[in-house]
Amino acid sequence: MYKQIRQTWRKVYKDNRSVIKVRAEKWRKEHSIVRIERPTRLDRARSLGYKAKQGYIIVRTKLSRSGKRIKRPTSGRRPKHLGVLKIKTKVNYRKTAINRAKEKYPNMEALNAYYVYKNGKSIWYEVILKESKN
């Protein structure tokens, strides 16, 4: 059954993106971290450890896609030492989404996260959280 769900998701994502774009319009107006009732991609959530029972929740996080470049210095120096090129982010979007969800829900532990959608400004991940035994 989950194989069928995965194939359907891929078909919708590849051919009929308007369905997802309508959802993304609603997501844009929401807060950056939103608890949702059920996962958008059930097959992916199940493969990463989600179970539909008490103690498991799904949180959709919205991250900004900007901020990858460092501003060019205004004061004079030789081009080699400007420090603008070859700058990579040390933490990827998925880990950032997990960390933000853990800050919002301190009594939960993050199992994993999966990609949902991205547009020009934002990228959305859904984080699977499980109630910690502390």
C-alpha atoms as a printed R data frame, in Angstrom:
    type eleno elety resid chain resno      x      y       z
1   ATOM     1    CA   MET     A     1  0.000  0.000   0.000
2   ATOM     2    CA   TYR     A     2  2.784  2.445   0.866
3   ATOM     3    CA   LYS     A     3  4.436  1.740  -2.461
4   ATOM     4    CA   GLN     A     4  1.222  2.903  -4.153
5   ATOM     5    CA   ILE     A     5  1.175  6.068  -2.003
6   ATOM     6    CA   ARG     A     6  4.810  6.781  -2.929
7   ATOM     7    CA   GLN     A     7  4.090  6.351  -6.641
8   ATOM     8    CA   THR     A     8  1.039  8.621  -6.415
9   ATOM     9    CA   TRP     A     9  3.040 11.303  -4.602
10  ATOM    10    CA   ARG     A    10  5.770 11.186  -7.229
11  ATOM    11    CA   LYS     A    11  3.209 11.415 -10.032
12  ATOM    12    CA   VAL     A    12  1.498 14.423  -8.418
13  ATOM    13    CA   TYR     A    13  4.829 16.098  -7.707
14  ATOM    14    CA   LYS     A    14  6.089 15.525 -11.236
15  ATOM    15    CA   ASP     A    15  2.993 16.056 -13.409
16  ATOM    16    CA   ASN     A    16  0.317 17.902 -11.444
17  ATOM    17    CA   ARG     A    17  2.184 20.388  -9.263
18  ATOM    18    CA   SER     A    18 -0.838 22.703  -9.105
19  ATOM    19    CA   VAL     A    19 -2.322 20.494  -6.368
20  ATOM    20    CA   ILE     A    20  0.742 21.024  -4.214
21  ATOM    21    CA   LYS     A    21  0.961 24.726  -5.092
22  ATOM    22    CA   VAL     A    22 -2.542 25.264  -3.715
23  ATOM    23    CA   ARG     A    23 -1.448 23.659  -0.446
24  ATOM    24    CA   ALA     A    24  1.729 25.743  -0.392
25  ATOM    25    CA   GLU     A    25 -0.313 28.943  -0.678
26  ATOM    26    CA   LYS     A    26 -2.003 28.031   2.606
27  ATOM    27    CA   TRP     A    27  1.292 27.002   4.187
28  ATOM    28    CA   ARG     A    28  2.854 30.372   3.334
29  ATOM    29    CA   LYS     A    29  0.275 32.183   5.460
30  ATOM    30    CA   GLU     A    30  0.812 29.867   8.454
31  ATOM    31    CA   HIS     A    31  3.420 30.239  11.161
32  ATOM    32    CA   SER     A    32  6.882 28.822  10.602
33  ATOM    33    CA   ILE     A    33  6.305 25.831  12.909
34  ATOM    34    CA   VAL     A    34  2.859 24.224  12.769
35  ATOM    35    CA   ARG     A    35  1.682 21.002  14.351
36  ATOM    36    CA   ILE     A    36 -0.345 19.005  11.841
37  ATOM    37    CA   GLU     A    37 -2.868 16.227  12.290
38  ATOM    38    CA   ARG     A    38 -1.411 13.705   9.844
39  ATOM    39    CA   PRO     A    39  1.648 13.546   7.601
40  ATOM    40    CA   THR     A    40  1.508 14.910   4.083
41  ATOM    41    CA   ARG     A    41  3.656 12.035   2.825
42  ATOM    42    CA   LEU     A    42  2.498  9.008   4.789
43  ATOM    43    CA   ASP     A    43  4.846  6.567   3.081
44  ATOM    44    CA   ARG     A    44  7.917  8.653   3.891
45  ATOM    45    CA   ALA     A    45  6.814  9.287   7.470
46  ATOM    46    CA   ARG     A    46  6.229  5.557   8.064
47  ATOM    47    CA   SER     A    47  9.605  4.641   6.630
48  ATOM    48    CA   LEU     A    48 11.277  7.118   9.008
49  ATOM    49    CA   GLY     A    49  9.573  5.771  12.142
50  ATOM    50    CA   TYR     A    50  6.175  7.508  12.413
51  ATOM    51    CA   LYS     A    51  3.319  5.560  13.985
52  ATOM    52    CA   ALA     A    52 -0.284  6.752  14.190
53  ATOM    53    CA   LYS     A    53 -0.594  6.454  17.945
54  ATOM    54    CA   GLN     A    54 -0.405  8.539  21.063
55  ATOM    55    CA   GLY     A    55  3.003 10.052  21.717
56  ATOM    56    CA   TYR     A    56  3.899 10.712  18.063
57  ATOM    57    CA   ILE     A    57  3.305 14.077  16.414
58  ATOM    58    CA   ILE     A    58  4.161 15.675  13.083
59  ATOM    59    CA   VAL     A    59  5.346 19.281  12.823
60  ATOM    60    CA   ARG     A    60  5.688 21.183   9.548
61  ATOM    61    CA   THR     A    61  8.531 23.701   9.599
62  ATOM    62    CA   LYS     A    62  9.073 26.504   7.127
63  ATOM    63    CA   LEU     A    63 12.623 27.671   6.545
64  ATOM    64    CA   SER     A    64 13.847 30.662   4.616
65  ATOM    65    CA   ARG     A    65 15.987 29.812   1.607
66  ATOM    66    CA   SER     A    66 18.065 32.964   1.853
67  ATOM    67    CA   GLY     A    67 21.189 33.639   3.871
68  ATOM    68    CA   LYS     A    68 23.645 31.418   2.016
69  ATOM    69    CA   ARG     A    69 25.943 34.255   0.991
70  ATOM    70    CA   ILE     A    70 28.025 36.465   3.242
71  ATOM    71    CA   LYS     A    71 27.914 40.201   2.565
72  ATOM    72    CA   ARG     A    72 30.834 41.657   0.714
73  ATOM    73    CA   PRO     A    73 33.037 43.800   2.991
74  ATOM    74    CA   THR     A    74 32.926 47.546   2.361
75  ATOM    75    CA   SER     A    75 36.396 48.405   3.618
76  ATOM    76    CA   GLY     A    76 39.363 47.910   1.301
77  ATOM    77    CA   ARG     A    77 41.367 44.720   1.107
78  ATOM    78    CA   ARG     A    78 42.780 42.499  -1.568
79  ATOM    79    CA   PRO     A    79 40.233 40.343  -3.425
80  ATOM    80    CA   LYS     A    80 41.681 37.076  -2.162
81  ATOM    81    CA   HIS     A    81 40.885 38.024   1.430
82  ATOM    82    CA   LEU     A    82 37.321 39.280   0.929
83  ATOM    83    CA   GLY     A    83 35.919 35.972   2.202
84  ATOM    84    CA   VAL     A    84 32.912 35.832  -0.113
85  ATOM    85    CA   LEU     A    85 33.559 32.825  -2.327
86  ATOM    86    CA   LYS     A    86 33.713 29.143  -1.339
87  ATOM    87    CA   ILE     A    87 31.424 29.647   1.656
88  ATOM    88    CA   LYS     A    88 29.199 26.667   2.409
89  ATOM    89    CA   THR     A    89 26.605 26.231   5.104
90  ATOM    90    CA   LYS     A    90 27.703 23.906   7.862
91  ATOM    91    CA   VAL     A    91 24.191 22.774   8.770
92  ATOM    92    CA   ASN     A    92 21.718 21.688   6.090
93  ATOM    93    CA   TYR     A    93 18.010 22.590   5.944
94  ATOM    94    CA   ARG     A    94 16.800 19.252   7.339
95  ATOM    95    CA   LYS     A    95 18.922 19.511  10.477
96  ATOM    96    CA   THR     A    96 17.902 23.143  10.944
97  ATOM    97    CA   ALA     A    97 14.230 22.118  10.735
98  ATOM    98    CA   ILE     A    98 14.783 19.385  13.326
99  ATOM    99    CA   ASN     A    99 16.565 21.768  15.709
100 ATOM   100    CA   ARG     A   100 13.810 24.385  15.469
101 ATOM   101    CA   ALA     A   101 11.117 21.786  16.117
102 ATOM   102    CA   LYS     A   102 13.025 20.498  19.158
103 ATOM   103    CA   GLU     A   103 13.229 24.042  20.550
104 ATOM   104    CA   LYS     A   104  9.474 24.497  20.138
105 ATOM   105    CA   TYR     A   105  8.649 21.106  21.701
106 ATOM   106    CA   PRO     A   106 11.271 20.488  24.433
107 ATOM   107    CA   ASN     A   107  9.488 17.427  25.883
108 ATOM   108    CA   MET     A   108  9.700 15.571  22.560
109 ATOM   109    CA   GLU     A   109 12.613 13.917  20.804
110 ATOM   110    CA   ALA     A   110 13.028 14.173  17.055
111 ATOM   111    CA   LEU     A   111 13.061 10.913  15.117
112 ATOM   112    CA   ASN     A   112 13.663 12.330  11.660
113 ATOM   113    CA   ALA     A   113 12.446 14.801   9.037
114 ATOM   114    CA   TYR     A   114 11.542 14.669   5.387
115 ATOM   115    CA   TYR     A   115 11.227 17.187   2.563
116 ATOM   116    CA   VAL     A   116  7.758 18.318   1.480
117 ATOM   117    CA   TYR     A   117  7.979 21.315  -0.868
118 ATOM   118    CA   LYS     A   118 10.014 24.372  -1.778
119 ATOM   119    CA   ASN     A   119  9.428 27.576  -3.676
120 ATOM   120    CA   GLY     A   120 11.591 30.609  -4.357
121 ATOM   121    CA   LYS     A   121 11.505 31.923  -0.788
122 ATOM   122    CA   SER     A   122 10.832 28.975   1.516
123 ATOM   123    CA   ILE     A   123 11.400 25.277   1.988
124 ATOM   124    CA   TRP     A   124  9.122 23.028   4.046
125 ATOM   125    CA   TYR     A   125 10.062 19.948   6.048
126 ATOM   126    CA   GLU     A   126  7.904 17.742   8.229
127 ATOM   127    CA   VAL     A   127  9.561 16.620  11.450
128 ATOM   128    CA   ILE     A   128  8.510 13.457  13.268
129 ATOM   129    CA   LEU     A   129  8.565 13.920  17.038
130 ATOM   130    CA   LYS     A   130  8.136 11.266  19.690
131 ATOM   131    CA   GLU     A   131  7.381 11.809  23.363
132 ATOM   132    CA   SER     A   132 10.585 11.353  25.361
133 ATOM   133    CA   LYS     A   133 10.680  8.982  28.327
134 ATOM   134    CA   ASN     A   134 12.315 11.444  30.755
